[in-house]
Amino acid sequence: MLDRLEHALRARPERPAVLSATRTGATRVRATRGELAELAQAYAAALHARGLRPGDTVGVAVRPGPRALAVLLALWRLGLRGAVLDPGAGAEVLRARLALARPALVLADAAAQAVAGWARTPARRARLELPELAGLGPVATVGPRLPGCAPALGTGAPRTGVPVYGGTDAADAVIVFTSGTTSRPRAVVHSRAGLAAGMDTVASLFTAGPASGGHDAEPVLGGTFFVLVPSLTRGAPVALPARSPAVLARQLRRLRPRDTYLTPPQLRDALGAGARFGGRVWTGSAPASAALLDRVRAAGADQAWGVYALTELFPAAAVESREKAAFTGPGDLVGAPLPGVRAAVDGDGQLLLAGPAARDRYLGEEPDPWVRTGDRARLDGAGRIVLEGRCKDMVLRRAENIYPGLYEPGLHVPGVELGVLVGVPAGDGDERLVAVVQPQRGVPEPALRAALSDPLRRMGTARPDALLFARIPLSGRSRKPDRAAASALAAGLLAAGHGGPA
């Protein structure tokens, strides 16, 4: 599909490709199909001119939109491997991930550099030498530069002689970081074949094609790569969801998309702002309850779908609101495995998945055909997947996976006896992230709060919602922290008015 996309974009270059909303909810064109194709070609030429060749790794920290898509298309064309970076993950985590991926070049927009702190120090010998991030590779700016940003990638390199990758589909395409620790991060590696298979599966879920009568294609609302590529390949423009719930509600009313993809937090916020839907609505990246899907249909959607997906396999299963509401057994029905996806449950009750779209391996590890999801589950009589809880320690806050093990070491400042990060239910599948800290005897809490302020700040977008001081429950022969009990303790203390913002 990625191979077909460039031809599809150039077939009707004058048509809009990526849209966004003004504050009134009106639609503006961020890029036409021709502009997007030209930008991808310019980025490919610039990367080739810098000496990057098939198999090299390029870090990508660019906000969703035309530039991010153009970068990924350029990497695909050249056979480069893209490592997706989260600049808000915190300095230690980001540094460890860069050390594992070892990119030959990091592409970042100005906003990402500001969040990560890369733009605090002016570029050395601007435009003559790329600044290095602690020796882990040069950085180039994609899009407008701000003071202190790295030199621009540039789009003026000659486009003649830029090759199109013709190697094996088993080659690496993308790296996405997941769990692990700061000292030993973990990253999912998808092959070109696996990435293509995932997009084909998404395309089979929703048909984003021309409207009846052969007029302009009906728009799709969503901002992920897996929405953009299939939609644009089939001729439909894609509107990036507005960040403000009120603007998003106005955007939906004016745009009237035939397919909408929003995360559960976005859906809840939009419904709270009075949003009305139409066509089919898809949601994933976090648990979507039957009640939430029913609310979406009550707000006008013809269908409301929950999609079960993982970083290691996107998508794996899907269920429509009516089927989910009719399910009366224990657990959370997420639907039948999608075509090509195989599901099994191991002896510990953990859900295992396999299929063409599954990750090839974890970076630095051997390939494994089965994805261990970390979710406890069962398969019902119809072969549908029913989730029964999580095996691995992870907090889902506003559709973002937060792995406590990455950040808990930062809580152990002098005076802290024990510190954990736990999730506390916040309603409808969402969680609050709470730091529970057990002080050493005799250490005053105000002094600890002051000592923790900098470590908490360095956690970036994983910064806890609240900080509590309490004795942490332990369990088992090894007397490890009992996370379930700590979560219940935190929920009770917060309900009683204890604690404060982290």
Beta strands, then each sheet from edge to edge (+ up, - down):
strand 1: 16-21
strand 2: 27-32
strand 3: 57-61
strand 4: 81-84
strand 5: 105-108
strand 6: 139-141
strand 7: 172-180
strand 8: 185-191
strand 9: 220-221
strand 10: 238-239
strand 11: 259-261
strand 12: 280-283
strand 13: 303-310
strand 14: 313-320
strand 15: 332-337
strand 16: 342-345
strand 17: 350-354
strand 18: 361-362
strand 19: 371-379
strand 20: 385-390
strand 21: 395-397
strand 22: 400-402
strand 23: 416-427
strand 24: 430-439
strand 25: 466-469
strand 26: 474-475
strand 27: 480-481
sheet 1: 2+ 1- 10- 9- 11- 12- 13- 14+ 15- 20+ 19- 17+ 16-
sheet 2: 6+ 5+ 3+ 4+ 7+ 8- 18+
sheet 3: 21+ 22-
sheet 4: 23+ 24- 25-
sheet 5: 26+ 27-
end
